């Protein structure tokens, strides 16, 4: 008797699994997208992209998924479409069993603002260009003067990335000016003087020397003693008095 009941329960379980598989497969085929949920992960810190921006892009490109059949919605195509927005670094789109399309969006992280005769744009932490937003201004160092786009995404990008990763120098450097001959000049946040870096070659060693100057000389002489601090000559700091 027990054996019979065990076999019966097993058969009923197999029938249930077969029925459930067929039923839910059929439901998925006929399901339509009930809603779209968009999460901009870093929206508290940056405001380059909003949910309304992404919705507008999808509607314009006829990719808005709500009320469309779930089986016809291509999440990879949605990702590709939204990545045309130059403010977006990464996006993941996926379907849920409840008929919702979810989007997780990560905005680009600017580390430098370029304002020059060649354009007005940001450089992000991956070394790519991104446009300036009318909605939000990022508080990052500004590079001005003769800044070519090629320079912005190579040497200038590497220098800006160094500043972004170095707590001390990130707090010190406010502006970077590029002269026509390629010389680099830094405008500090503290002190009414200019720092002549020279070329970008060996900038870490030059800034190490400047840090030593800050630690040893500035406490004795004060910030207002000099108008120019020149670092361009190897292992030398040449100061111009006011």
N, C-alpha and C positions, 0 to 999 in steps of 0.2 A: 504493500500500500504506500509506504513511504517512498519507494523507488518510483512508483507511478506519479505521485504528487511532484517529486523532484523533476521528472521528465516533463510533466505538464507545465510547471513553472518555467522551465527552460524554454519550452516551445513558445509560451506566451511572451517571454522576454524577447526572443528572436523576432516574433511577429511585431512587437512594439517598436523595436529598433528599426525594422524594415519600414514600418508605417511612418515613424517619425522622420527617418531619412528622406523618404519620398515627399512627405508633407512639407517639411521645412525647405527642401530644395525647390518645391513648387512655389512656396511663399516668397522665397528670395527672388525668384524670377519675376514675380508680379509686383514686388515691393517698389514703392516710389520713395524718393528722398523727402523726408519730412522737414528737415531743417539743416542749416549749416552753422557750425560752431567754430569761431575763430579765436585763437588765443595768441596774442602778441606777447611773447614771454618776457621781454625786457621793457615793457611799455612804461614802467614806473621811472626808469632812468632816461629813456630816449623816446622821442615822440615823432619819429620820421614817418612811421606808417600807422594807419588806423584801420579798424575793421571796415569802416566805410570806404576807404581807399581800395581795399582788396575786393570788396563786394562790387564796387564800380568797375574794376578791371574785368572781373568774371562776367558781369552783365554785358559789358561792351564787346567782349570777345565771344559772347553767346556760350559761356562755359558755366553759368550759374546753375548749380545742380538741383535746387529745390523744385519738387514736383516732377523731376525726371526719374525714369526707371533706374534703380540702383545698378542693374546689370549693364546699363549703357554708360554709366559715369566712369570716366577714365581719370583716376586720381593722379597718375603720372603726368598727364596732359595739363591738369590743373596746376601742378607744381611748376611745370615748364612755363606756363602762361604767367603765373605770378612772379616768377624769378626775372621777368623782363623789367620789373620795378627795381631800379638800381639802388634802392634803399634796403633791399632784403638780402641777407647773407645766406639764410637757409630756410627751407620750408618742408614740412611733412604733411601730406594729405592722406587720410585713410577713412574707410567706411566702418560703421558700427553695426551690430546686428539689429539695432533699433531703428535703422533707417536714417541715420544722421551722418553727414560728412563733417569730419573734424579737421581743422587746419591748425598746425602749430608753427608759428612764424618767429624767426630770429632776425632782428635788424642788424645792419652793419654797425661796426664800432669805429667811428672816426678817431684818428689820433693826430690829425693835422688839418688846418684850414689854409688853403692857398688863395691869396688875393694878389693877382699880378696882371700884367698886360696880356698874358696868355690865357687868362680865365679865372673864374671864381668857383672853387670846388673844394671838396674834402678828399683826403686820402685815408683809407681805412686800415685796420690792423693787419689785413692780408695783402696790402700793397695795391689795391685797386681804387679807381676813382669813383666818387659818388657825388651827385649834385647837391647844391645847397638847398635847404628846405625853407619855405616861407613860414613854416609852422614852429620850427625848433632850431635853436642855435646851440651847438655843442661847444663847451668850454675847453678848447684845446689850443696848443700853441699855433700862432699865425705865421705863415711864411709869405713874405712879400718881396718885391723887387723883380729881378729878371729870372723868373722861375718857369723853365720849360716843363712840359708834362713829362718828358722822359726823365728829367732830373727829379721830379716830384715822386715818381714811383721807383726810383733806384736809390741814389745816395741820400736824398732828403728823406725818403721813407725810412731807410735804415736808421738815420739819426733820430727821427721822430719816434720810431719804435723803441730806441734806446731810452729816450726821455720818458716815454710812457711806462717803461718797465723799471726805471730808476726813481725811487721815491724822492730823493734829494733834488736831482736835477729837474725832475718834472715840476717841482715846486718853485724852481729858480728861473727857468727860461720862459719868457712870455712871448717873444717874437723872434723870428729868424729872418734876416734880410740878406738877399743874394745880390751882390754887386755884378755889374756887367762883365768884369774880369774873372768872375767865379768865386771871389772871396766871400766868405760867410761871416756875417756879423750877428751877434746875439744881443737882444735887449732883455735884461733881467727884470724880474718882478720887484726886486728890492735893490735900491741904490740908483743914483742918477748918473750912470756911466754906461759906456758901450764896451762890448767884449768882441774883439776881432779874433775870430777862430782861424782865419785863413781858409785853405781848402778843407774838405771833410777828412782827408787822409790823417790818420792818427788822432782823431778827435777824442777818443777815450783817454789817451795819455795827456792830451792838452787839458782836458777837464779835470783830470787827477791833479795836475799842477795848479790849476786854478783853485781847486778845493783846498789844497795846502796853503795857498795864498790867503784864502778866506779864513782859514783856521789860525794862521800865524801873524799875518800882517793887518788884516782889517780890524781885529779887536784893538790894536794899538793906534792905527792911523784913522780909522773911521771910514764910512762908505763915501763920504763927500770929498775925499782928498784927491781923487783921480777922475779924469773925464773919459779916458780910454785905457783899457787893459788889453794888451796885444799878446796873443798866444801863438801867432803864426810861425814863430821861429823855434826850432827844435830845442827843447829843454830850457827855454827862456820865457820870462814874462817881462814885457816892456811896458811900463806904465807912463802915461802922460798926465802930468799934474794940471790942475785947473789954472 
